[in-house]
Amino acid sequence: MDKRDKLLERVLAAHGGLDAWRSVTRIQAATLLDGPFWDWRGRPQIRRAQTVALDPRRQHVTLTPFLGEGTALFEAMPERVAILGPDGSVLRHRDDPRHSFPGHTDTVAWDEMQLAYFTGTANWNYLTEPFLFTYDGVEAHEIEPWSENGETWRRLSVTFPADLPNHNPQQTFYYDEDFLLRRMDYSPEVTGDSLVAHYTHEPRRFDGFVFYTWRAVHLRTPEGVVDRSFSPITIRTESVSLDFA
């Protein structure tokens, strides 16, 4: 504990506390995906309400309904995606889905397994942060602050290990004076390393933990300047429930 970054300690406390988090066994969230990004990928059907259910201690997440009326499952170590029928039976599956993505263009289409991988890993990471930053192999340390729209935000540089599926290994997280997340920068490898600034809004407490109920993804320059007039992806979270040991 003595070696944990001091900013990270304050962030963890603001989001519900690390000790309490360690007793969480399951998270379920009612979400709504939207934005033209899904049309570009040839999957407008994903722009709908879904239930995301996950195990916070390992990458195991389901999304229901997925495209039709089935369920998408993503699990890691080793990485695998599957489409499940109403009775839980595996209808289709793919091992090592990350390496199946095609070369990136603005209009490249994804098949259902690629879509399940992208949405599954993204949701798992978003819903377990910032507690994820304390997991084995994840490194987090404070870097220089950032000024935006008259505010100064402290920043964590976070490096994820290769065996923890994420958008990309190196990401930056911005926190306000209350130690709440305002922005996160990453560059998804499966979309050609596009430079993303992902803003979080409308924090709410569910079962004592802070989750962000409105997310908007924007594009940024290498210098960090963001075009907030356009959002390829938005995520609305209507509710979150947690189970405890």
TAURGI-V262793 format. One record per pair of residues at least 24 apart in sequence whose C-alpha atoms are under 10 Angstrom apart, sorted by sequence separation. I is the first residue (numbers start at 0). J is the second residue. If there is no record, write none. Layout:
<<I & J> <I & J>>
This chain:
<<27 & 51> <28 & 52> <42 & 66> <135 & 159> <136 & 160> <137 & 161> <151 & 175> <152 & 176> <154 & 178> <166 & 190> <172 & 196> <194 & 218> <195 & 219> <196 & 220> <211 & 235> <212 & 236> <213 & 237> <26 & 51> <27 & 52> <28 & 53> <132 & 157> <134 & 159> <135 & 160> <136 & 161> <150 & 175> <151 & 176> <152 & 177> <153 & 178> <167 & 192> <171 & 196> <172 & 197> <173 & 198> <193 & 218> <194 & 219> <195 & 220> <211 & 236> <212 & 237> <26 & 52> <27 & 53> <132 & 158> <136 & 162> <137 & 163> <150 & 176> <152 & 178> <154 & 180> <166 & 192> <172 & 198> <173 & 199> <193 & 219> <194 & 220> <195 & 221> <210 & 236> <211 & 237> <212 & 238> <25 & 52> <26 & 53> <27 & 54> <132 & 159> <136 & 163> <152 & 179> <153 & 180> <156 & 183> <193 & 220> <194 & 221> <196 & 223> <211 & 238> <212 & 239> <25 & 53> <26 & 54> <131 & 159> <135 & 163> <145 & 173> <152 & 180> <153 & 181> <154 & 182> <155 & 183> <156 & 184> <195 & 223> <196 & 224> <197 & 225> <210 & 238> <211 & 239> <24 & 53> <25 & 54> <26 & 55> <82 & 111> <134 & 163> <142 & 171> <144 & 173> <145 & 174> <152 & 181> <154 & 183> <180 & 209> <194 & 223> <196 & 225> <198 & 227> <210 & 239> <24 & 54> <25 & 55> <81 & 111> <82 & 112> <139 & 169> <141 & 171> <142 & 172> <144 & 174> <152 & 182> <179 & 209> <180 & 210> <181 & 211> <195 & 225> <196 & 226> <197 & 227> <209 & 239> <23 & 54> <24 & 55> <25 & 56> <80 & 111> <81 & 112> <137 & 168> <138 & 169> <139 & 170> <140 & 171> <141 & 172> <179 & 210> <180 & 211> <194 & 225> <195 & 226> <196 & 227> <208 & 239> <23 & 55> <24 & 56> <30 & 62> <80 & 112> <139 & 171> <141 & 173> <179 & 211> <182 & 214> <184 & 216> <186 & 218> <208 & 240> <23 & 56> <27 & 60> <29 & 62> <79 & 112> <80 & 113> <82 & 115> <139 & 172> <181 & 214> <182 & 215> <183 & 216> <184 & 217> <186 & 219> <197 & 230> <203 & 236> <205 & 238> <206 & 239> <208 & 241> <21 & 55> <26 & 60> <27 & 61> <28 & 62> <29 & 63> <80 & 114> <81 & 115> <182 & 216> <184 & 218> <185 & 219> <201 & 235> <204 & 238> <205 & 239> <206 & 240> <207 & 241> <20 & 55> <21 & 56> <25 & 60> <27 & 62> <80 & 115> <81 & 116> <184 & 219> <197 & 232> <198 & 233> <199 & 234> <200 & 235> <201 & 236> <203 & 238> <204 & 239> <205 & 240> <206 & 241> <79 & 115> <80 & 116> <197 & 233> <203 & 239> <205 & 241> <206 & 242> <79 & 116> <78 & 116> <73 & 112> <80 & 119> <124 & 163> <184 & 223> <71 & 111> <72 & 112> <124 & 164> <125 & 165> <71 & 112> <123 & 164> <124 & 165> <73 & 115> <74 & 116> <123 & 165> <124 & 166> <71 & 114> <72 & 115> <73 & 116> <120 & 163> <121 & 164> <122 & 165> <129 & 172> <71 & 115> <72 & 116> <73 & 117> <120 & 164> <121 & 165> <66 & 111> <70 & 115> <71 & 116> <73 & 118> <74 & 119> <75 & 120> <119 & 164> <120 & 165> <121 & 166> <65 & 111> <73 & 119> <74 & 120> <119 & 165> <120 & 166> <71 & 118> <72 & 119> <73 & 120> <117 & 164> <66 & 114> <71 & 119> <116 & 164> <117 & 165> <65 & 114> <66 & 115> <117 & 166> <65 & 115> <73 & 123> <129 & 179> <129 & 180> <128 & 180> <62 & 115> <61 & 115> <60 & 115> <60 & 116> <62 & 118> <61 & 118> <62 & 119> <60 & 118> <61 & 119> <60 & 119> <59 & 119> <60 & 120> <62 & 122> <58 & 119> <59 & 120> <61 & 122> <58 & 120> <60 & 122> <61 & 123> <60 & 123> <40 & 104> <59 & 123> <39 & 104> <40 & 105> <41 & 106> <58 & 123> <39 & 105> <40 & 106> <41 & 107> <42 & 108> <53 & 119> <57 & 123> <58 & 124> <39 & 106> <40 & 107> <41 & 108> <42 & 109> <51 & 118> <52 & 119> <97 & 164> <38 & 106> <39 & 107> <40 & 108> <41 & 109> <42 & 110> <51 & 119> <55 & 123> <36 & 105> <37 & 106> <39 & 108> <40 & 109> <41 & 110> <42 & 111> <45 & 114> <53 & 122> <54 & 123> <55 & 124> <36 & 106> <38 & 108> <39 & 109> <40 & 110> <41 & 111> <45 & 115> <52 & 122> <53 & 123> <117 & 187> <37 & 108> <51 & 122> <52 & 123> <55 & 126> <56 & 127> <37 & 109> <42 & 114> <51 & 123> <55 & 127> <117 & 189> <40 & 113> <41 & 114> <45 & 118> <53 & 126> <54 & 127> <55 & 128> <117 & 190> <40 & 114> <52 & 126> <53 & 127> <51 & 126> <55 & 130> <56 & 131> <55 & 131> <113 & 189> <37 & 114> <57 & 134> <147 & 224> <56 & 134> <145 & 223> <129 & 209> <128 & 209> <128 & 210> <107 & 190> <126 & 209> <127 & 210> <78 & 162> <126 & 210> <77 & 162> <78 & 163> <103 & 188> <105 & 190> <125 & 210> <126 & 211> <32 & 118> <76 & 162> <78 & 164> <103 & 189> <104 & 190> <105 & 191> <125 & 211> <75 & 162> <76 & 163> <102 & 189> <103 & 190> <104 & 191> <75 & 163> <76 & 164> <100 & 188> <101 & 189> <102 & 190> <103 & 191> <75 & 164> <100 & 189> <101 & 190> <102 & 191> <103 & 192> <74 & 164> <99 & 189> <100 & 190> <101 & 191> <103 & 193> <97 & 188> <98 & 189> <30 & 122> <97 & 189> <28 & 122> <26 & 123> <28 & 126> <27 & 126> <26 & 126> <26 & 127> <58 & 163> <57 & 163> <58 & 164> <20 & 127> <21 & 130> <20 & 130> <17 & 129> <122 & 234> <17 & 130> <126 & 239> <14 & 128> <16 & 130> <14 & 129> <15 & 130> <13 & 129> <14 & 130> <17 & 133> <11 & 128> <12 & 129> <11 & 129> <12 & 130> <10 & 129> <11 & 130> <10 & 130> <11 & 131> <8 & 129> <11 & 132> <7 & 129> <11 & 133> <7 & 130> <7 & 132> <8 & 133> <7 & 133> <3 & 132> <3 & 133> <7 & 139> <0 & 133> <6 & 139> <7 & 140> <4 & 138> <6 & 140> <7 & 141> <3 & 138> <4 & 139> <5 & 140> <6 & 141> <3 & 139> <4 & 140> <5 & 141> <6 & 142> <3 & 140> <4 & 141> <10 & 155> <6 & 153> <7 & 154> <6 & 154> <7 & 155> <6 & 155> <4 & 155> <10 & 174> <13 & 177> <14 & 178> <10 & 175> <13 & 178> <14 & 179> <12 & 178> <13 & 179> <14 & 180> <7 & 174> <10 & 177> <11 & 178> <13 & 180> <6 & 174> <9 & 177> <10 & 178> <11 & 179> <9 & 178> <10 & 179> <8 & 178> <9 & 179> <10 & 180> <7 & 178> <6 & 178> <34 & 215> <28 & 210> <30 & 212> <31 & 213> <32 & 214> <33 & 215> <34 & 216> <29 & 212> <30 & 213> <51 & 236> <46 & 232> <48 & 234> <50 & 236> <20 & 207> <46 & 233> <48 & 235> <49 & 236> <52 & 239> <14 & 202> <19 & 207> <20 & 208> <46 & 234> <48 & 236> <50 & 238> <51 & 239> <52 & 240> <53 & 241> <54 & 242> <14 & 203> <15 & 204> <19 & 208> <48 & 237> <50 & 239> <52 & 241> <14 & 204> <15 & 205> <15 & 206> <16 & 207> <15 & 207> <16 & 208> <39 & 231> <14 & 207> <15 & 208> <16 & 209> <38 & 231> <14 & 208> <15 & 209> <35 & 229> <36 & 230> <37 & 231> <13 & 208> <14 & 209> <15 & 210> <34 & 229> <35 & 230> <36 & 231> <37 & 232> <12 & 208> <13 & 209> <14 & 210> <34 & 230> <35 & 231> <36 & 232> <11 & 208> <33 & 230> <34 & 231> <35 & 232> <36 & 233> <11 & 209> <33 & 231> <34 & 232> <35 & 233> <33 & 232> <34 & 233> <32 & 232> <33 & 233> <34 & 234> <32 & 233> <33 & 234> <31 & 233> <32 & 234> <33 & 235> <31 & 234> <32 & 235> <30 & 234> <31 & 235> <32 & 236> <30 & 235> <31 & 236> <29 & 235> <30 & 236> <31 & 237> <29 & 236> <30 & 237> <28 & 236> <29 & 237> <30 & 238> <28 & 237> <29 & 238> <30 & 239> <28 & 238> <29 & 239> <27 & 238> <28 & 239> <29 & 240> <27 & 239> <28 & 240> <26 & 239> <27 & 240> <28 & 241> <26 & 240> <27 & 241> <25 & 240> <26 & 241> <27 & 242> <25 & 241> <26 & 242> <24 & 241> <25 & 242> <26 & 243> <23 & 241> <24 & 242> <25 & 243> <22 & 241> <23 & 242> <24 & 243> <25 & 244> <22 & 242> <23 & 243> <24 & 244> <22 & 243> <23 & 244> <21 & 243> <22 & 244> <20 & 243> <21 & 244> <19 & 243>>
